[in-house]
Amino acid sequence: MGIRDFARSLKPGNDAELARTQYAGRESATDRANRKDRERRSSRATRAARRGQAWDAKDRKQDGQGEFYKPAR
């Protein structure tokens, strides 16, 4: 964005025109923030699932049974 475009963007009342012309085809700031938030949430869920699986595998290994539940005596 050049100085002329910047000065034009400060002019009140032309937001719709700027959105239609200068920013056409660009991702809006709101859309970008929402996308980033979804990506963060998804990666956190994946990380938590992996940690849970690792903990479960370690716990089963310590039991020595290799199963979820110990057999009844």
C-alpha positions in Angstrom: 0.0 0.0 0.0 1.5 3.3 -1.1 1.2 6.6 0.6 -1.5 7.6 -1.9 -3.6 4.5 -1.1 -3.1 5.1 2.6 -4.3 8.6 2.3 -7.3 7.4 0.3 -8.1 4.9 3.0 -8.4 7.6 5.6 -11.1 9.4 3.7 -14.4 8.7 5.5 -17.3 6.9 3.8 -15.5 4.8 1.2 -15.1 1.5 3.1 -17.4 -0.4 0.8 -15.5 0.9 -2.2 -12.1 0.0 -0.8 -13.4 -3.5 0.1 -14.7 -4.0 -3.4 -11.6 -2.7 -5.2 -8.4 -2.6 -3.3 -9.0 -5.6 -1.0 -10.8 -7.8 -3.4 -9.6 -11.4 -3.2 -7.9 -10.9 0.1 -8.7 -12.7 3.4 -10.3 -10.4 5.9 -8.7 -9.8 9.3 -11.7 -11.4 10.9 -11.6 -14.5 8.6 -7.9 -14.8 9.2 -8.3 -14.7 13.0 -11.1 -17.2 12.9 -9.0 -19.6 10.7 -6.0 -19.3 13.0 -8.2 -19.9 16.1 -9.6 -23.1 14.4 -6.1 -24.3 13.6 -4.9 -23.7 17.1 -7.9 -25.5 18.6 -7.4 -28.4 16.3 -3.7 -28.8 17.0 -4.3 -28.6 20.8 -7.0 -31.4 20.5 -4.6 -33.6 18.5 -1.8 -33.0 20.9 -4.0 -33.8 23.9 -5.2 -37.0 22.2 -1.6 -38.1 21.5 -0.6 -37.4 25.1 -3.6 -39.4 26.4 -2.7 -42.4 24.2 0.9 -42.3 25.3 -0.2 -42.1 29.0 -2.6 -45.1 28.4 0.1 -47.2 26.7 2.5 -46.5 29.5 -0.1 -47.3 32.2 -0.9 -50.6 30.5 2.8 -51.5 30.1 3.3 -50.9 33.9 0.3 -53.2 34.6 2.1 -55.9 32.7 -1.3 -57.1 31.4 -1.4 -55.3 28.1 -5.1 -54.9 28.6 -7.4 -52.1 30.0 -8.8 -54.1 32.9 -7.2 -56.7 35.2 -9.0 -60.0 35.3 -11.2 -60.9 38.3 -9.6 -63.2 40.9 
